[in-house]
Amino acid sequence: MALPTPYFPPLPISTGISSPDFNLCHPTYGTGLVPSDCNEAASFLVAGEIQQQYYVNDASSIFHIPFGIARGTCQIWVEVAGPSSDVTFVWLTPDTLRNMASWIISQCVVGRNGLGGFATNSLQQMIDYVTDLSVDLGGPYPASSAFVTLSVTGPWTRPPESGDTDPAIPLLLAAKNLELRAMFTPSDAMGIWHFNRWYMFDATSLSMTRGGLRHWSTQAPLARDEVTYECDSDLGNPIADDCLILQYQHPGSESDTITVPSNTESKLLSYQSCHLAISASVAITLTWAQVQAALDTLMNMCIQHPLQASVGGKAYYGPESQLDGRQASVTVAQSNLTGLNALPPYANITLFTVDASASEDCTWQAIVDNLPVTTCDTA
């Protein structure tokens, strides 16, 4: 059975820089990074075109991993990722690490106004393993499934472990299994196997927080919590950078509250192509941290999905969106928020794009009626 090909992101490549097999720019890894600081840090990466053995946790060798370099506002971290505990060395060409650093600096620090991010090398080895029908993922992962991450961050007090703790990685592994599942009939045993793998990795991604400590190899419970996420092309195609600015430049702290009236209205926040409607079937008060947790999951699944084009999406508590006007009032605060528990009963958020001249009333009514928001566009 053919295995999936590596993912190469559709981004412009600066001359002389080859793309990593996966990369992500995100404010969690840093904002306000100064390109000259990052370039100076990258200049300390060893150069060379000959493949070397990088020894794991053996700093006595010139070629060792993990390691970090810090200069000014910028830190570079190189780490081994994956659940295997048997990795003693990895094969790497030194210039591969320099190219990975150059890519993140070019695409994130320079291209997205000072954002941090991470890139991977040999992630295909992990994809091959988790899509192989002959292996039992309940057992130990082999050293051959390990891959390398290079992260460019602001001041972090610990290694970011981005290849282990970023929800984009299990989301990619889920998507690869879902791709293969489409090759079989719904009742085919191999199709069911891939579906179960998709469900496991997808549920795991929802249980993680970017920048958190949970590793994706820690399997999430198979029973989902109550928040549902849906991607919907009828909600348009928000631009990822606009949504990141909307999400992370919102004034105030995570403890700030947002009071949402009953279903007759919604709170609308906008930045250029990205619009966020926060609504509820009853009067409700949310913290910005709750909105952030749900929005981050929507971004992962719909806007910055590793294999699919950006589309709008919605998140809501329960199996169906609740905009039916029930009378009650709820105030909820959560700790340890993830995509699974971000929103309380009655709450809904919708991420969409719409023509700048479209009326707010029309847009809101289209969301309530599950109609394409593009029906509100005007010539």
N, C-alpha and C positions, 0 to 999 in steps of 0.2 A: 504494500500500500504506500502510495506516495506521501511523503511528509511535507508539511507546509514550508514555504520559502521564507527566508528572513524578511523582517519588515524594515524597509528603508523609508524614512519619513519624507514627505514631499515638501522639503524646504530648500531654498537656494543654498548652494554650497560655495563658500569662498574659494578662490583659486588655491590649489595645493592642499586643500583639507578634504580628506575622505570622510564620509558619514559613518557614524557608529551604527550598530544594528538596532538600537533603540535609544531615544533620548527624550527628555522632558524638561521644559522650563517651568518653574513655579515659584511664587513668592515665599512659600514655606522654606525654601533653601536659601533665601536671602533677598533683600531689596537694597538698592543704593550701592551695589558693588561697583567699584571704580575699575574700568578696564585696564588701566596701567598697573594697578596692584595685581590683578589676576594674571596679566601677561608676565609680570615679574615673577610671580609664584611659578607659573608654567615654565619659565626659563630654567628652573632648577630641576626639572624632570630630565633624567638621563636620556641622551640621544643615542640612536643606533638602529641599523636596518637588519641586524642579525637577531633571530629569535633566541630568547634566553629563558632559562628556568628561573622564575621568581619564587623564592622559597617562602612558604607561609609561616608567619610568626618566628622568623629567624633573622633578626636584624644584623647578624654577623656578616651576612652576604650583601654585596653591593646591590644585588637584585633580590629584593625582598618585598613582601606585601603582608599586612597593610602598612601604609605610611601616609603622612600628611605634610603639607607645606603651607605656611601662612605668611602673607605679606599684606600689611595694611588692612583694608576692608575685606580681603579675600582669602579664602582657604581652599585648598585642593586636597581631596581625600581619595585614595586608591584602596579598594577593598575587594575581597573575594566574597561572592554571594552564593546563596543556595543552602539547603539543609544539611548537606554532607559534612560530617565531622572528620572525614578521612583525607582531606585535601592537604598534601604536604608541599606541593608546588603547582604552579600553573605555567604554561608556555605563553610568552608574550614577546612581541617585538617592541623595544623601547619607544620607537617612533609611533607605535599605535597609541600609547598613552599620551604622547604629545599631541597627536591628531585629535584624540578624544577631548583633551583640554582645550585645544584651539576651537573645536566645534562648539562646545558649550560657551566659551567666551564669545565667539562670533554670534551664535544664535540667541543666547540668553542675556549675557552681560551687555553686549553692544546692541544686538538686534532687538532686545526687549527692555531697554532702559534700566539696566542694572539688576536684572533678576538672576537668581542662582538656578541650578538645575543639575541633572546627572545624565550620564550616558553609559551604555553597556557594551561589552565585548564578549563574543561567544555565547550570547543568550540563546542562540539556536540550539546549543547542546542541551539546555534545560527544556526547551520546547520539544525537541526530539524525544526526550525521556518521558515527559508527562503525557505525550500523545501516543506512546508505544503501548499497544494492546497486550504485550507480553509481560509487562512489569506490574508489580503490586506497589502502589504508592503508599500503602500502609507500612512498608518496610523502610530500611535506611536508604537514603539516596546515595548513589555512587559518586566517587570523586569526579568522574567524567561528566557529571551534570553541572558542575560548578561553572560560574561565569564571573566576570570582573566588572566592577563599576568604578567610574570616576565621577566624583561629585565636586561641583564648584559652589561654595556656600559663603555666607557671611560668617560672623563669629559664632561658632558652635562650640559647646563645652564637651561634646562627645562626637565620635564618628557617626555620620548620618545613617550608615547601613542602608542606603537607599535601595539597593537590589533586594533586600530582605524585608524592608518595612514600608516601602511605598506601595499603595494599593493599585497603582498602574500595572505592576508586574503580575499579580494574580489575575487581574482583569484581562491582560494579554494572553495568559495561559488559558483562561476560560474561553476567550474568543477563538483561539486556535483549535480547541476541542469542538467548539460549536461549528466551525468551518468543516471539520472532518465529519461531524455527525450528519451534515447535509448530504453526504455521499451515500447514505444508507436510508432504507425505509424506516419509519418510526418504530416498527416492531422488530427490526433486525437487532440481534444481540450486540453487535459492534456499535451500532448507532446508539443504543441505550447506554453502553459503556461510556462513549464520548459525552452523551448528555449528562450522565452522572458526574463526570469529571468537570464539565462546564459548570454545573450547579455548585459543586464543592468550591471551585476557585472563585466563582462569582460571589457566593455567600461570604467567602473569606474576605474578598476585597471590600465588601460592605461593612465588615466588622473592624476594619483597620482605619487608623487616622494617620494622614500624611505627617511625617515628623514624629510619629509615636514610636513605641517600643515593640509592638506586637509584630512578630514575623509571620509572613504569609504561610509558612509551613505549619503553623499552629492552626489546625483545621477548625473552622467555625462550626457551631452546632448546625445540623441539617435543618432544624426548625427555624424558620425566619421570624424576625420580629415583625412589627406591624406596618412599617413604612414601605410603601411601594414606589418604585421609580419607573417611569416610562419615557422613552425617547419618541418623538413624534415630528415627522417632517412637516406636518401642518402648522407647526409653531415656528417655521422659518429656519434660518441658518445663522445663528449668532456667531460672531467672530470671537475666538478664544481669548485673544489679548484684551478685547473690550470687556469680556466677562470677568477676567482676572482683575482688571482695574476696578470694575464695579464691586467685586467681592472684597478686595483688600484695601481699597482706599475709602471705604465707608467710614465716616467720622465716628469716633467713639470707641469704646472697648467692648470686649465680648460679653460683659455683664450688662451692658445697656439693653433696655427693653424696647420692643416694638409693639405698640398696641394696634391690633387689627380689628376693625368694626365687624358687624355681621355681614352676611353674604351680599348685601346691597352694594358694598364697596370693596376695594382692595387697596393695599399699599403698593405703590408703584415706584421702583427705583430704576434708573436708566443711566447707561453710559454708551453713547453712540449706537452701535448695532445691537447692544445687549440690554434687554429689559427684564426686570424681575417683578412679578406680581406675587404678593403675599396675601393670602385670603383665608377665610374660614367660614364655616357654616354657622358659627356662633361668635360672639365677641370673645377675643382671646388676646393674651399678652405673651409674646415670645421673647427670649433673649437673642441678641445678635449671634451668640455662639451656636444656638440651635439652628438658626438660618444658615450660618456658615457651614455647619456640618452637613446639612441636607444639600446645600448648594455645591459644596465640594464634591459630593457623590454624584450629583447631576453632571457636574463638569467632567468628572472621570468617565462616566458612562455615555454621555451624549455629545459633549462639546470637544473633549480632548481624548476621545476613544482611540486606542492605538491602531485600529484597523478600519475605522469607518469615518465618513465625512461628518462634519459638525451639523447637528440638528438640535432644535429646541427640545425641551423635556419638562416633565412635571413630577413632583413628589407629593405624596399625601399619605395620611395615616389610614391603614386598613386596605381592604381589597378594592374599594371604589372611592373616587374623589367625592368628598362630602360638601356640597354647596346647596343644601336643601332648606336652610333657614331654620334649623332647630333652635329653640330658645334656651340658652344657658350662658354661663360665663366661666372661662377657664383661665387660670394663670399657672404656667408650668416653668420650672427651672430644672435643668438636667446637668449632671456631671458625667464625666467619662463619655462624652458624646461620640457616636459613630453614625454612619449612614443608617444603621439598623434601628436606632432609637432617637434619631434627631428630632422628629416631629411628634407632638402629642395628638390625641384625638381632635378632630374637626379642622386641623391645620392643613393648608395646601400651599405649595409654592410652584410657580410656573416660570420657566426661563424661555424667552422667545425673542424674535426680532420682527420688526414691523416698519413699514414706511414712516418716515419722520412726520409726514403730514396726516397720518391716521389719527382719528379721534380716540381719546382715552376711553370714552364710554363704549365705543364700538369694539375696541380691542378687548375690554373686560367682558363684554357680553359674548364675544366670540369664544373666549376661554370658558365661560360658564356653560355655553351651549355646545362645547366640543366641536367648534367650527374652525376652519383654517383662519389664522389671524391675518393672512394675506387678503381676505375678503374686505378688510378695513383699509387697504392701501388705496390711495387716491392718485389720479394721474397728475 
